[in-house]
Each structure stands twice: as C-alpha cells, then as structure tokens.
Amino acid sequence: MNLELKTLLREALNKSEVKDEVIKVMNSSDLKVKIDKMVADKLKNNKQLEDKVEEITQDVVATIFKNLWQKKGFWQNG
C-alpha cells in the first residue's frame, strides 16, 4: 500500500509543479491577509505584550531626555 501511494504521488505531482504551487500560494494576497489578521488578533488583547511595550517606551523616552539634559551645554548658547 505504501509503495502504491508513493507511486501515485509521484505520478500526480513532480518537483517543479509542487515548487510552482508553493510559490503561488506564498505570493498570494489572500495568504498575506490571513497572516496579518492572525498576528493582529494575537497582539490585540495581549496584556503582557502591552505592558512590555509600555516599559520599553518609557525607558527610551527617559534615556532621550537624560541624554539631552546631559549634553545641553553643547547645543545651548552661552
């Protein structure tokens, strides 16, 4: 049975046909829309991710203002 199945599969599809079909599916806009929707759904209600993004944003803003304050003598007129 296993040998028969392999033979049928080889007859039905060759390597280039499979490759062409995979490329066609990967380039389709339908796949991109599905992936975008799945990612958006996963990110939408993820409280842990929101907290992490907020923490990173606060750190970045604090670092920017700290650097500006420390270098104010360089860009400020005497």
N, C-alpha and C positions, 0 to 999 in steps of 0.2 A: 504494500500500500504506500509506504513512504517513497519508494522509488517511482511509483506511478505519479504521485503528487509532484515530485521534483521534475519529472519529465513534462508534465502538463504545464507547470510554471515556466519552465524554460521555453516551451513552445509558445506560450501566451505572451511573454514579455522578454525582450532581450535587454541588455545592459543600457544601451543608448535610449531606448524607449522609457525605461524607468528614470534615467537621469533627466530626460526632457520633461517628464511629468512632474518630477520633484521641483525642477527649476520653475516650471509653470505655476505650480502651487505656491512656491516661495515668493514669486514676484506678483502674485495676485493681490489686489487691493482688499479683497474680502478677508484674507488671512491677516493683513495688517490691521484692519478694523477690529477683528476678533481679539487679536493680541492687545491692542490699545484698550479695548473695553475690559479685558481681564485684568490688566495692570491697574487701570483706573479703579475698578471695583476693589481690588486688594488694597490700594493705597487710601481709598476714601475714608474708611472707618477704622483705620489702624491707629489707635491712641498712642501706642508705644512709638511708632514712627513719627507722629506729630510732635510728641514730647522731645524726641531726639533732634528733629529739625529745629524746633524752637531753641533748644540748648545750643546747638551749633550756631544758629543765627545770633543769639545773644553774645556768644564768645567772639564771633567775628566783629560785630559792631563795637564791643568793648575794646578789642585789640586795635581796631582802626582809630578810635578816639584816643586811646592811650598813646599810640604812635604819633598821632597829630599833636597831642599835648607836649610830648617829649621833644618834638622837632619844631615847635612853634617859633623858637628863636631863629631858626634857619630861614623860614619864609615870612616872618613878621618884620616889619620895618622898625628900625631903632628909634 
